[in-house]
Amino acid sequence: MIEKRVKCGLAIAPSVLKLCDVNIKLAKVVSRNDFVEQAIKFYAGYLNAEINPDFFDKIFIGQAEKAVKEMGTALARGEYKIAVELAKLSYIIAEDKGYTRSQLEELDEKSRNEVLHMKGTLRLNDIMK
């Protein structure tokens, strides 16, 4: 149920009103009233954080989740680009050395087993063996 609003007079400096107008979309609200209500609730939560420790947890968890998601997306894109470049190099080398399709499949299987055996950890000494 939406709570009925009470009209009251607020005197706000023009610079603060401009802050409100500039940040309305960021706050995901549609009006100055909504923005001021959200700002008051946030500030009251900040002031009462000692008696409501979950206040900052909710804020930081949301921001952390967003940052992790963005980082994961960026890493996945980078990994994809590297994989494409590696595949191109592999095809160039295979073509240059005259490998057949069956030889490449055998090499792929051998490589997978080796990496699986090393649990993804590659060391120079292992390569030299």
N, C-alpha and C positions, 0 to 999 in steps of 0.2 A: 504494500500500500504506500502510495506516495504521500509524504508528509506535506501538509499545506504550508506554504511560505507566508512569512509575515513581512510586510513592507517596513523598512526602516531606512533612515537617511544615513548614508556613509559619505564622509568627505575623504576623497582619495586624491593624492597628488597626481598631476598629469603624467609624470614619469612612471609611476606605479601602474596607472591605468594602461599606459602603453605596454608595460611588461605583461599585463593581463592579455591584451589584444594580440601581442606577438606570440604568446604561448598557448593560446586557446586550443589550437589544433594539436599541439604536443600533449596537452593534458587530456585530449580526447573528449572534450566537452563542446557544447554548441553555443553557450552564452556566457556572458560575464558573471551572471549570478551563479551558474554551475561552477565556473572557475573559482570564484571566491569561496563557495561552499567547500569545494575540494581542498583548497589551500588552507582554510580554517581547520578542517578535519586533519589534514596532514600535520599542521603546526601543533595542534592539540595533541596528536599522537606523539610527536617529537617531545613536547613538554612533559608528557606523562609516560615516557619510555621506561622510567624506573619501575613503575607499577604495571606496565604492559610490555614485558621484554620481547614478546612476539612481534611488536611493531617493526623493529629494524630487521628482524629475521625475514619477514615477508618481503620487505623492500629489497634486501640484499639477495635473497634467494631468487627473486624474479630477475634481477639484473644479472646475476651469475648465470642463470639458465640461458638468458638471452646471449650473453657473451660466449658461453660454451657452444651454443648452437651455431653462432656466426663463425667461431673458430673452426668448428667441425666442418662447416660448409667450405670455408677457405682451404682447409687442409685437403679435403676430398677433391676439390678442383685442382689443386696443385699436384696431388698424387695422380690424378687422371692425366694431366698434361705430361708429367714425367713418364708415365706408363706408355703413352702414345709415342713419345720421343724414343724410348727404349725399344719399343716394338719396331719402329722405323729402322733404327740402327741394327737390330737383330736381323731384319729382312735384308738389309744391305750386306751385312757380313755373310749371311747364309748364301746369298746370291753370288757374292764374290768368291766364296770358297767352294761353290758347286754342290752344296748339300742337297740331298733329295728330301722329299716330304717325309718319308719313313725315317730317315736319319734325324731329321728335326724333331719328329715325335719321340724317338728314342732318347734324344738329348733332353727334351722337355721332361720326360718321365724321370730320367736320371737326376736332373736338376731339382725337380720337386721333392724327390726322395731325400736328396742331400740336404736341402733346406729344412725339410721336416725333421730329419735326424738332428740337425744343429739347433732346432727350435727357433729358427729365424736369426740366430746369432752367427754372423760371419766374421771369422778372424783370418788375418793374413797367414798365420801358421797353418791353419786348416787348408787354405787355398794352395799353399806350397806343397803340402803332402800329396 
